[in-house]
Amino acid sequence: MYSDDTSAAAESSASKNGSTTPVYERILELFEQEGVKAIFGIPDPNFVHMFVAAEKRGWKVVTPHHELAAGMMAEAYARMNGTPALCISTLGPGISLTSGSMMNSLVENSPVIYLGGQRARITERRVRRGRIQFIQQEDLFKNSVKWSASIEYADQTDEIIRHALRVCQSGTPGPVYIEYPGHVILEELDVPPALPPRDYRLVEPGADADMVARAAELIKNADCPILLVGHAVQCTRAGAKVKELAQLMGCPVLQTSGGTAFIEGIEERTFPYLFAEVADEIVAKSDVVVAIGTEIGEPVHYGRGYLWAEGNTDRKWVNIELDPEAIGQNRPIDVPLVGDLRTVVPQLSAALKDSPRSEHPDLQRWIKEDKDRLESLANEDFSTDSGRVHTGQWVIETTKAMPENAIHVRDGGCTVIFTWTYLQSKPRDVIWNQNFGCLGTGLPYAVGASIADGGQRPVLFTTSDSSFLYHIGELEVVQRFNLPMVIVVAVDNAWGLEVGVYKRTFGHGNTNEPGVHWSKNVRFDKMAEALGCEGMYVEKGEDIGKAVSEAFASGKPTVIHVPIDPVINHGGNENLNTPNYDRFRTWYAEGQQ
C-alpha cells in the first residue's frame, strides 16, 4: 500500500503543468457545486492529498476515531445541510469498518457518498495470496447502497461523481459507493469549471398541475384535513414551506416518529402521532391526509391499521413523494403528487392561496389539551425506591432546560421511549436513528450535525449509557472542534430494554438476565474530563436543569452523568410500566399490518 499505489501516478503528475487539476481536487470541485464543504474519514496515502486540498479550500476536515462513526457523522451532516455528504475510508479494514454505516444510510434514506480507497489495479487484479490490507471491495457493498462504481480511469471522474450525486438524490435518497484505486489519485485532468447541478441532473422537480388541482379541491372540501409530516421535511430544510401550507389549510400537524422536529411558527399545532392523546382524536376525525416527506411506514401503521382503523376510515390521502415507485406501496393513494417536496408544497400552497381555510374549530382545544398533558406529566410524583432519578424526570428536567434554538440528538432504547412521552421542549432539529433502530449513532450524529451548523447553535445530546459507550472516543472530536454540546447520560448500568425483554419473556427473578448488566463503577463525567471535555455528576432530578443551563453557559463541551433508577427505566419488575410501551410495540405487529 505504501510503496506500490501512487508512485507511478506521482511520476506522471510531476510532468504536468500547472493548468491541470488533480483527480482528488476535481472531486472536491464537483461536491462543492452541490453545497458540500465537509469531509469525514481517516486519511491514508489514498486520501492525504485530498485532505490537504480540502483544508486549503475551506472545507471542514473531520477525522473521527472509528470509521463507522465517520459514516454516521456524514449522515447527520446531510440531514442538517440539506445536501449529500462525503465520507472516505481507506482500503481494506477502513472501508470494512465503514460498511455498517452504509447499511444505516440506506435504511435511513440518507444521501451519503462513500469513497473507498483501493490498491492500484496492477496489484488488485493479480492472482496472489497474502496481500496486505486488501479485499476485493465493491461486490461486498453493492447490496448496501443504491449504486456502486469504480473510477478506473482519471477521465471518468466527472461522469462517475456526477452520477453518484444524481443517484443519491433521485427517487428515495440513499447512499452510493465509489471505489477510488491508487493508480488514479494523482492523475491530472484538463477540465472546464465544474457544472452546476441543474446542468447534469433533475433538480427539485414539481408535480403534475392537474394532480395539484385535484389535491387542492380535496382540501378545500374537507371537514378535517391534516398534515402528516415525516423525516424528509427536516432533511430538505423545507419547514417554512410546510408552515405556509399548514396555515393555509388551518389544520393540525401530526409528526411521524422519524419526523419529530418542530417547524418554527407552527409548534403549538404540532402533535406526535401515537404518543399524545389529542393525536388519536385528530386521526379519527381526519377526512383528508396530506402526507409529506414520510414513507407512511410501519411506525404509522402504514396509514391503514391501529388509529387509522377508527373514525373516518374512508379518508382520502394525498401523498407528496419524490419516488414514483413508492406511491401506493403501503396503502392506496387518492392523489399522488410526485416530485420534490421543496417544489410541490409551494405548488399546493399556491393552489390554496385564493381560498385559505379557516382554522379547524377544534384546533385551539387540541393545543390546550396537549399543553395540559405536558404540564400534568411535569408534575408527576417521581420518587423512586432506590433514590436514583426517575427516567421521566430525567427527560423533563433536561428538555425544559434546552435552549430554544438547540439541535436535539437522541440515542438509546428506554430513554428514547420515555422521551416520546415526557419531552417538554419543541426542538426545530431532531437527529436520531428511527428506521434502522441502531444504537450508538448519537455521538457521531451530534458531531456531524454541529459541523453542518458551523458550531453556531447549541446541541443537546440525550443518551443512555449503553448507547453512549459505542463511540465515546468521539468526545475527543467534540473537544477538538470545541462544539457547543451538552451530553446528558442516563446511567442504569444495563441494556435497559433487554432487561425488560428478559422479564417479559421469563418473568421477574426467573433468570440472571445474562449479558445485559455491566459494571456499576463507570463514570462518564470522568471519562469526559480525560478526553478534554468538562464533566458533571448529578444525583438529584431537581438539579438536572440547573446543571444543563450552567453547562451551556460555560461554552465548553460537557458530559453530565445522571444515575437513573434501573427498575423504572426498564418498565418495572413486570415490564408493564414503560410509558406508551404497548403503543411502541404496535410498530412490530408481525403479520397484522
DOKOL-943451 format. One record per residue (C-alpha): x, y, z. Coordinates in steps of 0.1 Angstrom, whole numbers, plus 2048, in hexadecimal, padded with zeros to 3 digits. Example, Ala and Ser with C-alpha at 12.3 -4.5 7.8 and 13.67 -1.06 7.14 Angstrom:
87B7D384E
8897F5847
***
This chain:
800800800
81B819809
8328107EC
81F8047CE
7FF8197CC
80983D7C4
82D83D7B7
82483A792
808854795
82086B7A8
83A86878C
81F86F772
81388D786
83589C788
8368A0762
8168B4761
8148DA760
8008EF779
7E18F3763
7D38D176A
7C08C4788
7C88A579D
7AD88B79F
7AA8907C5
7A58B67C1
78C8B17A5
77789B7BC
7768B77D5
76B8D07BA
74E8BA7B0
7428B67D3
7448DC7D9
72B8E17BD
7128CE7D3
7198E37F2
72F8CA803
74D8D8817
7568BD830
76889C82D
765880847
77E86384B
7A1858855
7BB86083A
7D684982C
7EC84B80D
7CD84A7F7
7BE869807
7D987F816
7DB8947F7
7B68997F7
7B68A381C
7D18BD816
7BE8CB7F9
79D8CB80C
7AC8DE829
7BB8F8811
7988FC800
788904822
7788E2828
7728D384A
7898B584C
77B89E867
78F880872
77E86988B
78C84C89F
77883188E
76E82E869
74B824872
747845884
753857865
73584B851
71D85486C
72B87786F
72787B84A
70386F84C
6FB88A866
70D8A4851
6F789B833
6D789F848
6E18C1856
6F08CE836
6D48C381E
6EF8B6807
702895801
72088E817
743880810
752864825
77485581C
784835828
7A5825822
7A8804811
7A27E2821
79B7E6847
79180A844
77580682B
76B7E583C
7657F785D
75281384B
73B7FA83A
7227F9857
71B81E852
71381782D
6F7800838
6EC81A851
6EB835836
6D881E81F
6BC817838
6BC83B845
6BA848821
6D985E825
6EC86A806
70F862811
72A85B7F7
744843804
7668467F3
77B8277F9
7A08247F3
7AE8067E1
7CF7F77D6
7DB8027B3
7CB7EB799
7ED7DD78F
7EE7CE7B2
7C97C97B9
7C27B379A
7DF79B79E
7DA7777A9
7ED7797CA
7EA76D7EE
7F478080E
7EF7A4802
7EF7BF81D
7D07D2826
7BD7C4809
79B7B77FF
7887BA7DF
7707D37EC
7567DF7D3
7427BE7D1
73F7BD7F7
72D7DE7F9
7157DD7DB
6F77D27EF
6FD7EE809
6FC80B7F1
6E68187D5
7038177BC
72780E7BB
7438167A3
7698197A0
77E835791
79381F77B
7A083B765
7A685F76F
79086D754
77285B763
773871782
75988A777
74087076A
743859788
7418747A3
724885791
71186578D
71785D7B2
7098807BB
6EC8797A3
6E38577B1
6E685F7D6
6CD87B7D3
6B586C7BA
6968587C4
69A84C7E7
6BB85C7F3
6D78457FE
6FC83D7FE
7148367E1
7368247E2
7538307CB
77481D7CA
7928337C7
7B081E7BD
7D382A7C4
7DE82C79F
7C684A798
7C98607B7
7E58767AA
7DC876786
7D6898777
7B88A3763
7B38BF74A
78F8C8752
7788E6750
7688F5770
7518DD782
72D8DF776
7118EA78D
6F88CF796
6DD8DB77F
6F38D4761
6F78AE768
6DA8A277D
6B58A9784
6B38C27A1
6958C57B7
67B8BA79E
6578C57A2
6378B17A1
61D8AE785
6078CD785
5E78BA781
5EF8A479F
5F78C37B3
5D58D17AA
5C48B17B5
5D68B17D6
5CC8D67DC
5A78CD7D6
5A88B17EF
5B78C8809
59E8E4802
5818CD805
58D8BA824
57F8BC847
59F8B4859
5BF8B3843
5E08AC854
6058AC84C
61988C853
63D898853
65B882851
681881853
687890830
6788B2839
6958B8851
6AF8A883A
6A58BF81D
6A48DD834
6808E4827
6708ED848
66691183E
65490381F
6418EA833
63890584D
627919831
6138FB826
6088F3849
5FC91684F
5E991782D
5D98F6837
5D190285A
5D98DF866
5EC8CC880
60E8BB878
616898883
63A88D886
64686B87C
65F85B894
67A86387B
66F887876
66F894899
67F8B6892
6678D3898
6628ED87D
667910889
64692388B
62F90588C
63E8F38AA
61E8F68BF
6088E58A4
6208C88A0
61A8A78B2
62C8868B3
61A8698A2
61484D8BB
62285F8DA
60987B8E1
5E48758E8
5D88918D3
5E98818B5
5D28638B8
5B487A8B5
5C488D898
5CA86D885
5A686188B
59788287F
5AE886861
59E88283F
5BB88E829
5DF886832
5FC898820
61B882826
63B895821
65E887823
654866832
655842826
63383D838
646820847
642807864
644820880
625832872
61481086C
617815846
5FA82E849
5E281184B
5E380086D
5E0809891
5D582D895
5CD830870
5B4813873
59E82A889
587848880
58785385B
59683384D
58D83E829
5A385D82D
5B586980D
5DB86980A
5F28827F8
6168767F7
63288E7EF
64E8767E5
66E8797D0
6708547C7
6548497AF
65A8257B8
65182C7DC
62E8387D3
61481F7E0
62C8067EE
61F808812
5FC81480C
5E68207F0
5EC8457E7
5D085A7D9
5E58777CC
60A8707C6
61F8907C3
6408827B6
65C89B7B9
6748AB7D1
6628B97F0
6768D97EE
6638E07CE
6438CD7D2
6398DC7F4
63A9007E6
6278F47C7
60B8E87DE
60D9077F3
60991C7D4
5EA9087CA
5DA9107EC
5E49357F0
5C59437E1
5AF92F7F9
5C1929819
5AE914833
5A4920855
5B5911872
5A58F087C
58C8F7898
59D8DD8AF
5C08E98A9
5C39008C8
5B48E58DE
5CD8CC8D2
5E98E48D8
5DD8EA8FC
5D78C6903
5FA8BC8F8
6098D990C
5F68CC92A
6038A9924
6278B5925
6218CA944
6118AC955
62F89594C
6478AF95A
6348AE97C
634889980
6438799A0
66686E995
67185E9B5
68283D9B2
68A8219CB
6AF8239C2
6B28489C6
6C084A9A3
6B1860989
690856978
695854952
67786A94C
685885962
6A7882950
69588A92F
6808A693E
69B8B9950
6B48B5933
69D8C0918
68E8DD92C
6B18EB92D
6B88E6908
6BF9078F7
6A39118DE
6B990F8C0
6CB8EF8CA
6D08D18B4
6C48B28C7
6D68918C1
6C88718D0
6D684E8D6
6CB8318EB
6AF8188F0
69A81E90F
6A6842911
69984A8EE
67783A8F6
67484F916
67E86E901
6608698E9
64986D906
65A88691E
66B89E905
6668C2912
6768D58F5
66F8D98D0
6908D78BF
6928E289B
6AC8C8892
6AC8A48A0
6C588B895
6C086689E
6C184488E
69D839888
69982086B
6B880B871
6B580D897
6DB80E89B
6E98168BD
70A8298BF
7028428A4
6FC85F8BC
71F86E8C2
72A86B89D
70887A893
70D8978AC
73089E89E
72489D87A
7068B3881
71B8CD893
7358CD877
71A8D485E
70D8F0873
72F8FF876
72F8FB89C
71791889F
6F99098B1
6FA8F78D2
6F78D18CF
6E58BC8EA
6ED8978E8
6D88818FF
6E385D900
6E383D914
704830922
70581190C
7008258EC
71A8408F6
7358258FB
73581B8D7
7488398CA
75284B8EA
7758518DB
76586B8C4
7638828E2
78688C8D8
7788988B6
75E8AD8CA
77A8BC8DE
7918C18C0
7778D68AE
76A8E58CE
7478DD8C4
72B8ED8DA
71E8CC8E6
7108C0907
70B89B90B
6F488E926
6F986992D
6DE85493E
6F2839950
6E181995B
700803956
6EC7EB93F
6DD7E691D
6BC7F292A
6A57E790E
6B47C490F
6B07C1934
68B7C792E
68B7AC913
69879392B
67D79C945
66279B92B
66E77A91D
67676693C
66777A959
67978E974
69477B987
69275C971
6B476295F
6D4775967
6CD78A948
6EF78093A
702799924
6EE7B892C
6FD7C594C
71F7D594F
7377E6966
72980097F
74A811981
749823960
74B849963
74385C943
74B87E952
76E872959
772863936
768885928
78389693C
79D87D930
79388590C
7968AB911
7718B3918
7608BF937
74F8A594E
7338A9967
72288F97E
6FE896988
6EB87F9A0
6CB8929A5
6B089798A
6A88BA995
6CD8C498F
6CF8B896B
6C08D895B
6D88EF96E
6F68D9963
6EB8D993F
6E78FF93F
709904950
71A8ED937
70C900919
715921929
73991592D
73E912908
7518F290D
7488CF901
73A8BE920
72E89B92A
715898947
714876958
6F186F967
6EB84E979
6C7843971
6B2829982
6B780896E
6957F9978
68281896D
69681994D
68E7F6941
66A7F994A
6687EA96C
66D7C6977
6507BA962
65B7D0944
6397E0943
64080594C
654814931
63F831924
62D829904
641809900
6227F68F4
61E80F8D8
64380D8CF
6407E88CC
6257EC8B1
6417F689A
64B7D2899
6297C2894
6367A687E
61C79B865
6027B4872
6087D185A
***
